Amino acid sequence: MRLPIYLKRFNQEERADFALRVGTTVGHLNNVAYGMRTASPALAKQIAVKSSGEVLEWELRPDDWFEIWPELVGLEGAPAVPVGRSS
């Protein structure tokens, strides 16, 4: 699930709580959700964990997820690794 869709289920207080639980601010979380900033690997992992896998690392870092988390390559639903790039 894309992060903006996941966040829409929360009211303002719940979104602030989620941001706190993943170690960021609501402003930065919104910037990541709407493509103005890229999630750091640590933030992407926390979002994946704290969303119970509803938002996944490859959705937050589509260009390099397979280099950061090679253990995710080949999992069900994982995107293909671009040709010429490997984990």
PyMOL commands that set and color helices and strands:
alter all, ss='L'
color gray80, all
select helices_A, chain A and resi 3-8+12-22+26-33+41-50+57-60+65-68+70-72
alter helices_A, ss='H'
color red, helices_A
deselect
rebuild
show_as cartoon
